Amino acid sequence: MKSMITVDRDEDGVYIAECPAIPGCVSQGHTEQEAIENIRDAIRECLTVRAEHGMPLTVATREVEIALA
Protein backbone atom coordinates (compact mmCIF):
# COMPACT_ATOMS: atom_id res chain seq x y z
CA MET A 1 0.00 0.00 0.00
CA LYS A 2 1.22 3.50 -0.77
CA SER A 3 0.13 6.62 1.07
CA MET A 4 0.89 10.28 0.53
CA ILE A 5 2.42 12.05 3.52
CA THR A 6 3.43 15.57 4.36
CA VAL A 7 6.64 16.41 6.21
CA ASP A 8 7.21 19.80 7.82
CA ARG A 9 9.67 21.17 10.33
CA ASP A 10 8.29 22.94 13.39
CA GLU A 11 9.72 25.93 15.23
CA ASP A 12 11.77 23.64 17.50
CA GLY A 13 13.39 21.87 14.53
CA VAL A 14 11.38 18.66 14.94
CA TYR A 15 10.10 17.06 11.75
CA ILE A 16 6.35 16.39 11.74
CA ALA A 17 4.93 13.80 9.33
CA GLU A 18 1.24 13.41 8.63
CA CYS A 19 -0.89 11.16 6.44
CA PRO A 20 -3.79 13.36 5.24
CA ALA A 21 -5.84 10.35 4.08
CA ILE A 22 -5.99 9.01 7.65
CA PRO A 23 -7.41 11.60 10.07
CA GLY A 24 -5.23 12.00 13.15
CA CYS A 25 -2.34 9.98 11.76
CA VAL A 26 0.67 12.07 12.74
CA SER A 27 4.19 11.29 13.90
CA GLN A 28 7.51 13.07 14.33
CA GLY A 29 11.26 12.63 14.38
CA HIS A 30 14.50 14.47 15.02
CA THR A 31 15.40 14.03 11.34
CA GLU A 32 13.26 13.92 8.23
CA GLN A 33 14.16 10.25 7.71
CA GLU A 34 13.21 9.39 11.30
CA ALA A 35 9.86 11.14 10.88
CA ILE A 36 9.21 9.16 7.68
CA GLU A 37 10.07 5.87 9.39
CA ASN A 38 7.84 6.79 12.33
CA ILE A 39 4.87 7.75 10.13
CA ARG A 40 5.09 4.34 8.45
CA ASP A 41 4.58 2.72 11.86
CA ALA A 42 1.81 5.20 12.71
CA ILE A 43 0.01 4.44 9.43
CA ARG A 44 0.09 0.70 10.16
CA GLU A 45 -1.30 1.27 13.64
CA CYS A 46 -3.98 3.72 12.49
CA LEU A 47 -5.15 1.32 9.78
CA THR A 48 -5.35 -1.52 12.31
CA VAL A 49 -7.42 0.53 14.75
CA ARG A 50 -9.72 1.84 12.02
CA ALA A 51 -10.29 -1.71 10.75
CA GLU A 52 -11.01 -2.98 14.28
CA HIS A 53 -13.65 -0.27 14.69
CA GLY A 54 -15.22 -0.88 11.29
CA MET A 55 -14.19 2.55 10.05
CA PRO A 56 -13.16 3.28 6.48
CA LEU A 57 -9.39 2.83 6.28
CA THR A 58 -8.87 6.19 4.59
CA VAL A 59 -10.81 9.28 3.62
CA ALA A 60 -10.84 10.86 0.18
CA THR A 61 -8.24 13.50 -0.53
CA ARG A 62 -8.42 15.89 -3.45
CA GLU A 63 -6.08 18.30 -5.14
CA VAL A 64 -7.58 21.70 -5.86
CA GLU A 65 -6.23 24.69 -7.73
CA ILE A 66 -6.29 28.03 -5.97
CA ALA A 67 -5.61 31.34 -7.67
CA LEU A 68 -3.29 33.62 -5.72
CA ALA A 69 -3.72 37.35 -5.99
N, CA, C and O atoms as a printed pandas DataFrame, in Angstrom:
     atom_number atom_name residue_name chain_id  residue_number  x_coord  y_coord  z_coord
0              1         N          MET        A               1    0.852   -1.181    0.000
1              2        CA          MET        A               1    0.000    0.000    0.000
2              3         C          MET        A               1    0.889    1.232    0.000
3              4         O          MET        A               1    1.912    1.267    0.684
4              5         N          LYS        A               2    0.504    2.230   -0.757
5              6        CA          LYS        A               2    1.218    3.500   -0.774
6              7         C          LYS        A               2    0.296    4.586   -0.234
7              8         O          LYS        A               2   -0.904    4.594   -0.506
8              9         N          SER        A               3    0.875    5.495    0.530
9             10        CA          SER        A               3    0.126    6.624    1.066
10            11         C          SER        A               3    0.939    7.895    0.896
11            12         O          SER        A               3    2.161    7.893    1.041
12            13         N          MET        A               4    0.247    8.967    0.590
13            14        CA          MET        A               4    0.891   10.284    0.533
14            15         C          MET        A               4    1.066   10.779    1.961
15            16         O          MET        A               4    0.196   10.573    2.808
16            17         N          ILE        A               5    2.192   11.430    2.226
17            18        CA          ILE        A               5    2.422   12.046    3.522
18            19         C          ILE        A               5    2.918   13.473    3.314
19            20         O          ILE        A               5    3.382   13.837    2.233
20            21         N          THR        A               6    2.812   14.259    4.356
21            22        CA          THR        A               6    3.434   15.572    4.363
22            23         C          THR        A               6    4.506   15.547    5.444
23            24         O          THR        A               6    4.360   14.869    6.461
24            25         N          VAL        A               7    5.578   16.288    5.216
25            26        CA          VAL        A               7    6.642   16.415    6.213
26            27         C          VAL        A               7    6.963   17.899    6.333
27            28         O          VAL        A               7    7.229   18.571    5.337
28            29         N          ASP        A               8    6.935   18.395    7.552
29            30        CA          ASP        A               8    7.212   19.798    7.816
30            31         C          ASP        A               8    8.110   19.879    9.045
31            32         O          ASP        A               8    8.156   18.953    9.855
32            33         N          ARG        A               9    8.800   20.964    9.169
33            34        CA          ARG        A               9    9.673   21.170   10.326
34            35         C          ARG        A               9    9.059   22.246   11.201
35            36         O          ARG        A               9    8.727   23.328   10.718
36            37         N          ASP        A              10    8.904   21.952   12.503
37            38        CA          ASP        A              10    8.289   22.942   13.386
38            39         C          ASP        A              10    9.317   23.932   13.915
39            40         O          ASP        A              10   10.501   23.852   13.585
40            41         N          GLU        A              11    8.850   24.865   14.739
41            42        CA          GLU        A              11    9.716   25.933   15.232
42            43         C          GLU        A              11   10.847   25.438   16.136
43            44         O          GLU        A              11   11.824   26.155   16.352
44            45         N          ASP        A              12   10.721   24.219   16.662
45            46        CA          ASP        A              12   11.768   23.636   17.497
46            47         C          ASP        A              12   12.736   22.765   16.700
47            48         O          ASP        A              12   13.666   22.190   17.265
48            49         N          GLY        A              13   12.516   22.668   15.378
49            50        CA          GLY        A              13   13.386   21.869   14.528
50            51         C          GLY        A              13   12.992   20.416   14.419
51            52         O          GLY        A              13   13.706   19.629   13.796
52            53         N          VAL        A              14   11.865   20.038   15.013
53            54        CA          VAL        A              14   11.379   18.660   14.942
54            55         C          VAL        A              14   10.609   18.483   13.642
55            56         O          VAL        A              14    9.839   19.357   13.244
56            57         N          TYR        A              15   10.819   17.357   12.986
57            58        CA          TYR        A              15   10.103   17.060   11.748
58            59         C          TYR        A              15    8.777   16.384   12.090
59            60         O          TYR        A              15    8.737   15.416   12.849
60            61         N          ILE        A              16    7.697   16.909   11.519
61            62        CA          ILE        A              16    6.350   16.392   11.737
62            63         C          ILE        A              16    5.877   15.763   10.429
63            64         O          ILE        A              16    5.893   16.404    9.379
64            65         N          ALA        A              17    5.456   14.502   10.504
65            66        CA          ALA        A              17    4.933   13.799    9.334
66            67         C          ALA        A              17    3.467   13.485    9.570
67            68         O          ALA        A              17    3.065   13.120   10.675
68            69         N          GLU        A              18    2.675   13.632    8.519
69            70        CA          GLU        A              18    1.238   13.412    8.627
70            71         C          GLU        A              18    0.745   12.698    7.381
71            72         O          GLU        A              18    1.249   12.921    6.281
72            73         N          CYS        A              19   -0.245   11.839    7.565
73            74        CA          CYS        A              19   -0.891   11.162    6.443
74            75         C          CYS        A              19   -2.293   11.752    6.302
75            76         O          CYS        A              19   -3.192   11.367    7.049
76            77         N          PRO        A              20   -2.503   12.678    5.360
77            78        CA          PRO        A              20   -3.795   13.361    5.239
78            79         C          PRO        A              20   -4.985   12.428    4.979
79            80         O          PRO        A              20   -6.118   12.772    5.314
80            81         N          ALA        A              21   -4.745   11.274    4.395
81            82        CA          ALA        A              21   -5.842   10.355    4.082
82            83         C          ALA        A              21   -6.331    9.586    5.300
83            84         O          ALA        A              21   -7.354    8.904    5.241
84            85         N          ILE        A              22   -5.589    9.697    6.421
85            86        CA          ILE        A              22   -5.990    9.013    7.652
86            87         C          ILE        A              22   -6.064   10.067    8.756
87            88         O          ILE        A              22   -5.036   10.449    9.315
88            89         N          PRO        A              23   -7.266   10.536    9.073
89            90        CA          PRO        A              23   -7.413   11.595   10.069
90            91         C          PRO        A              23   -6.715   11.248   11.389
91            92         O          PRO        A              23   -6.899   10.162   11.939
92            93         N          GLY        A              24   -5.914   12.192   11.882
93            94        CA          GLY        A              24   -5.227   12.003   13.152
94            95         C          GLY        A              24   -3.941   11.213   13.088
95            96         O          GLY        A              24   -3.303   10.988   14.117
96            97         N          CYS        A              25   -3.546   10.788   11.902
97            98        CA          CYS        A              25   -2.339    9.976   11.760
98            99         C          CYS        A              25   -1.130   10.890   11.580
99           100         O          CYS        A              25   -0.829   11.353   10.480
100          101         N          VAL        A              26   -0.448   11.134   12.701
101          102        CA          VAL        A              26    0.669   12.071   12.745
102          103         C          VAL        A              26    1.804   11.441   13.540
103          104         O          VAL        A              26    1.566   10.702   14.495
104          105         N          SER        A              27    3.025   11.732   13.146
105          106        CA          SER        A              27    4.191   11.289   13.900
106          107         C          SER        A              27    5.284   12.347   13.765
107          108         O          SER        A              27    5.087   13.374   13.114
108          109         N          GLN        A              28    6.419   12.095   14.374
109          110        CA          GLN        A              28    7.505   13.068   14.327
110          111         C          GLN        A              28    8.845   12.372   14.441
111          112         O          GLN        A              28    8.919   11.173   14.709
112          113         N          GLY        A              29    9.903   13.141   14.235
113          114        CA          GLY        A              29   11.258   12.629   14.381
114          115         C          GLY        A              29   12.250   13.765   14.441
115          116         O          GLY        A              29   11.947   14.892   14.049
116          117         N          HIS        A              30   13.448   13.461   14.939
117          118        CA          HIS        A              30   14.497   14.473   15.019
118          119         C          HIS        A              30   15.087   14.781   13.653
119          120         O          HIS        A              30   15.645   15.857   13.440
120          121         N          THR        A              31   14.962   13.824   12.716
121          122        CA          THR        A              31   15.401   14.035   11.340
122          123         C          THR        A              31   14.224   13.742   10.427
123          124         O          THR        A              31   13.246   13.115   10.833
124          125         N          GLU        A              32   14.332   14.201    9.190
125          126        CA          GLU        A              32   13.262   13.922    8.227
126          127         C          GLU        A              32   13.106   12.421    8.027
127          128         O          GLU        A              32   11.982   11.920    7.976
128          129         N          GLN        A              33   14.214   11.698    7.914
129          130        CA          GLN        A              33   14.156   10.250    7.709
130          131         C          GLN        A              33   13.505    9.547    8.900
131          132         O          GLN        A              33   12.727    8.610    8.716
132          133         N          GLU        A              34   13.816    9.988   10.109
133          134        CA          GLU        A              34   13.208    9.392   11.303
134          135         C          GLU        A              34   11.699    9.639   11.316
135          136         O          GLU        A              34   10.924    8.749   11.667
136          137         N          ALA        A              35   11.288   10.841   10.934
137          138        CA          ALA        A              35    9.861   11.144   10.875
138          139         C          ALA        A              35    9.160   10.260    9.852
139          140         O          ALA        A              35    8.042    9.804   10.092
140          141         N          ILE        A              36    9.801   10.014    8.719
141          142        CA          ILE        A              36    9.212    9.158    7.684
142          143         C          ILE        A              36    9.099    7.720    8.175
143          144         O          ILE        A              36    8.080    7.065    7.954
144          145         N          GLU        A              37   10.135    7.230    8.835
145          146        CA          GLU        A              37   10.071    5.871    9.391
146          147         C          GLU        A              37    8.966    5.782   10.435
147          148         O          GLU        A              37    8.225    4.799   10.475
148          149         N          ASN        A              38    8.853    6.801   11.278
149          150        CA          ASN        A              38    7.837    6.791   12.329
150          151         C          ASN        A              38    6.424    6.879   11.769
151          152         O          ASN        A              38    5.513    6.252   12.308
152          153         N          ILE        A              39    6.220    7.649   10.690
153          154        CA          ILE        A              39    4.875    7.746   10.128
154          155         C          ILE        A              39    4.470    6.427    9.490
155          156         O          ILE        A              39    3.285    6.094    9.466
156          157         N          ARG        A              40    5.428    5.671    8.974
157          158        CA          ARG        A              40    5.094    4.338    8.448
158          159         C          ARG        A              40    4.484    3.478    9.543
159          160         O          ARG        A              40    3.467    2.818    9.330
160          161         N          ASP        A              41    5.113    3.489   10.726
161          162        CA          ASP        A              41    4.576    2.720   11.856
162          163         C          ASP        A              41    3.214    3.257   12.275
163          164         O          ASP        A              41    2.300    2.485   12.562
164          165         N          ALA        A              42    3.078    4.586   12.310
165          166        CA          ALA        A              42    1.808    5.195   12.705
166          167         C          ALA        A              42    0.696    4.828   11.729
167          168         O          ALA        A              42   -0.434    4.570   12.144
168          169         N          ILE        A              43    1.010    4.805   10.433
169          170        CA          ILE        A              43    0.008    4.440    9.427
170          171         C          ILE        A              43   -0.465    3.010    9.662
171          172         O          ILE        A              43   -1.666    2.741    9.642
172          173         N          ARG        A              44    0.474    2.094    9.884
173          174        CA          ARG        A              44    0.088    0.696   10.157
174          175         C          ARG        A              44   -0.850    0.616   11.357
175          176         O          ARG        A              44   -1.878   -0.060   11.307
176          177         N          GLU        A              45   -0.490    1.306   12.431
177          178        CA          GLU        A              45   -1.304    1.270   13.641
178          179         C          GLU        A              45   -2.671    1.911   13.427
179          180         O          GLU        A              45   -3.687    1.372   13.867
180          181         N          CYS        A              46   -2.699    3.047   12.760
181          182        CA          CYS        A              46   -3.976    3.719   12.493
182          183         C          CYS        A              46   -4.896    2.840   11.647
183          184         O          CYS        A              46   -6.094    2.748   11.914
184          185         N          LEU        A              47   -4.331    2.196   10.630
185          186        CA          LEU        A              47   -5.153    1.324    9.784
186          187         C          LEU        A              47   -5.700    0.147   10.575
187          188         O          LEU        A              47   -6.846   -0.255   10.373
188          189         N          THR        A              48   -4.895   -0.409   11.473
189          190        CA          THR        A              48   -5.348   -1.523   12.306
190          191         C          THR        A              48   -6.502   -1.096   13.193
191          192         O          THR        A              48   -7.511   -1.796   13.280
192          193         N          VAL        A              49   -6.364    0.040   13.849
193          194        CA          VAL        A              49   -7.417    0.532   14.745
194          195         C          VAL        A              49   -8.681    0.853   13.967
195          196         O          VAL        A              49   -9.779    0.511   14.403
196          197         N          ARG        A              50   -8.541    1.502   12.826
197          198        CA          ARG        A              50   -9.718    1.841   12.019
198          199         C          ARG        A              50  -10.439    0.573   11.560
199          200         O          ARG        A              50  -11.669    0.524   11.561
200          201         N          ALA        A              51   -9.685   -0.442   11.171
201          202        CA          ALA        A              51  -10.292   -1.713   10.750
202          203         C          ALA        A              51  -11.010   -2.383   11.917
203          204         O          ALA        A              51  -12.115   -2.901   11.749
204          205         N          GLU        A              52  -10.397   -2.378   13.089
205          206        CA          GLU        A              52  -11.009   -2.978   14.279
206          207         C          GLU        A              52  -12.321   -2.304   14.648
207          208         O          GLU        A              52  -13.223   -2.948   15.185
208          209         N          HIS        A              53  -12.431   -1.022   14.366
209          210        CA          HIS        A              53  -13.646   -0.274   14.694
210          211         C          HIS        A              53  -14.625   -0.180   13.524
211          212         O          HIS        A              53  -15.633    0.522   13.611
212          213         N          GLY        A              54  -14.331   -0.883   12.438
213          214        CA          GLY        A              54  -15.223   -0.880   11.286
214          215         C          GLY        A              54  -15.273    0.440   10.550
215          216         O          GLY        A              54  -16.240    0.728    9.844
216          217         N          MET        A              55  -14.244    1.237   10.711
217          218        CA          MET        A              55  -14.193    2.546   10.054
218          219         C          MET        A              55  -13.560    2.392    8.677
219          220         O          MET        A              55  -12.790    1.459    8.451
220          221         N          PRO        A              56  -13.875    3.297    7.756
221          222        CA          PRO        A              56  -13.158    3.279    6.484
222          223         C          PRO        A              56  -11.665    3.457    6.767
223          224         O          PRO        A              56  -11.287    4.225    7.651
224          225         N          LEU        A              57  -10.828    2.756    6.028
225          226        CA          LEU        A              57   -9.393    2.834    6.282
226          227         C          LEU        A              57   -8.837    4.214    5.999
227          228         O          LEU        A              57   -7.960    4.694    6.717
228          229         N          THR        A              58   -9.345    4.857    4.951
229          230        CA          THR        A              58   -8.875    6.189    4.593
230          231         C          THR        A              58  -10.058    7.063    4.221
231          232         O          THR        A              58  -11.172    6.577    4.031
232          233         N          VAL        A              59   -9.803    8.344    4.120
233          234        CA          VAL        A              59  -10.805    9.279    3.622
234          235         C          VAL        A              59  -10.308    9.816    2.283
235          236         O          VAL        A              59   -9.114    9.757    1.991
236          237         N          ALA        A              60  -11.206   10.327    1.490
237          238        CA          ALA        A              60  -10.840   10.857    0.177
238          239         C          ALA        A              60  -10.023   12.136    0.333
239          240         O          ALA        A              60  -10.337   12.994    1.158
240          241         N          THR        A              61   -8.998   12.244   -0.452
241          242        CA          THR        A              61   -8.238   13.497   -0.533
242          243         C          THR        A              61   -8.330   13.991   -1.968
243          244         O          THR        A              61   -8.411   13.198   -2.906
244          245         N          ARG        A              62   -8.318   15.288   -2.126
245          246        CA          ARG        A              62   -8.422   15.890   -3.455
246          247         C          ARG        A              62   -7.371   16.960   -3.602
247          248         O          ARG        A              62   -6.932   17.559   -2.620
248          249         N          GLU        A              63   -6.972   17.196   -4.831
249          250        CA          GLU        A              63   -6.084   18.302   -5.140
250          251         C          GLU        A              63   -6.942   19.369   -5.787
251          252         O          GLU        A              63   -7.702   19.091   -6.715
252          253         N          VAL        A              64   -6.818   20.590   -5.295
253          254        CA          VAL        A              64   -7.579   21.699   -5.864
254          255         C          VAL        A              64   -6.612   22.794   -6.288
255          256         O          VAL        A              64   -5.522   22.933   -5.734
256          257         N          GLU        A              65   -7.028   23.554   -7.264
257          258        CA          GLU        A              65   -6.228   24.685   -7.732
258          259         C          GLU        A              65   -6.779   25.959   -7.126
259          260         O          GLU        A              65   -7.989   26.186   -7.122
260          261         N          ILE        A              66   -5.891   26.783   -6.618
261          262        CA          ILE        A              66   -6.295   28.028   -5.973
262          263         C          ILE        A              66   -5.532   29.169   -6.609
263          264         O          ILE        A              66   -4.304   29.139   -6.685
264          265         N          ALA        A              67   -6.258   30.177   -7.066
265          266        CA          ALA        A              67   -5.613   31.345   -7.669
266          267         C          ALA        A              67   -5.111   32.251   -6.550
267          268         O          ALA        A              67   -5.836   32.544   -5.599
268          269         N          LEU        A              68   -3.860   32.690   -6.678
269          270        CA          LEU        A              68   -3.288   33.623   -5.719
270          271         C          LEU        A              68   -3.288   35.013   -6.327
271          272         O          LEU        A              68   -2.973   35.198   -7.503
272          273         N          ALA        A              69   -3.642   35.969   -5.514
273          274        CA          ALA        A              69   -3.721   37.355   -5.989
274          275         C          ALA        A              69   -2.354   37.931   -6.225
275          276         O          ALA        A              69   -2.233   39.089   -6.627
